[in-house]
């Protein structure tokens, strides 16, 4: 790879835009030159060219990739319906990728994207910013050191706002799924249920989901996962159940205590030294955890989403130069999509399903 890497950005104004800073991060990473942007919306393209201060703007991202031949591309749209085609286009041209989450719409699409990247030895990183936070490694060390004893459970919930239920599972639950597999181990099975107005969903409830998600149904989901190593994980979301202080977080519960992590490059991490898991019963208090450890002051100063994007792109460049996988790459992306899809597949078959999933398409397309 050259000393200075050339990057381009793909956006789609009105259809997921540029994600959460996937366009601007390139200007903040040493050794990267941003040379072009593509947007299929004329007004959005003009705004992006000005905002990013690039000379070249394109209506067609393929034309941009062919004309500029960048080393790196940011796939920005939050909408999922074109993620697979954009990844294939970049991979076929030998261009490394940083992309907005979630990865894609189904395990089948994930398989296609991975094959495309593997065939040309392309590195792909996903913008699950929490995964790049130094606090994730702190939590791993605390677990390994026995600070919460034996790992027993992981519990996560979505934001449970107007998107609560299956949309919450896709859009925000993807962060929780990624952290669950990172901190708790690979999922081996899932038992899930999906409801609409208190009743199990049927084919008649399936509609086209927001943000290019594809077939979607329900306003409430509940899922249980069996993890490698013996712990059990849970995730649930019900529309309209958001609290005044969000419950969107992951709790990691062990035989001797609890750790909790929210989402973001600067997540709130807390530690409870209490085997009862209850300050009211155990007389314990929650302690803040920083990148320096339990009860120590935080020294990180960079922004949350911006800092996460910068860390992710630097890790991607390191992965390219060192010929390794990024911290949150395409295989982690596929695991996250399988964990989400498994909820609907378990509901469809009426019982637990094994992971990796045998069913690779969106399970809601198979409802009868």
Secondary structure, DSSP 8 states (H G I E B T S, - for coil): --SSEEEEEEEBTTTTBTTTTTTTGGGGSTTEEEEEEEESSHHHHHHHHHHHT-SEEESSHHHHHHHH--SEEEE--S-STTHHHHHHHHHHTT-EEEE-SS--SSHHHHHHHHHHHHHTT--EEE--GGGGSHHHHHHHHHHHTTTT-SEEEEEEE---STTTTHHHHHHTHHHHHHHHHHHH--EEEEEEEEEETTEE--GGG-EE-GGG--EE--SEEEEEEEETTS-EEEEEEETT---SS---EEEEEESS-EEEE-SSTT--EEEE--TTS-HHHH---EEEEETTEET------S-HHHHHHHHHHHHHHHHHHHT---TTBHHHHHHHHHHHHHHHHHHHHTS-EESS-S--S-GGGG--
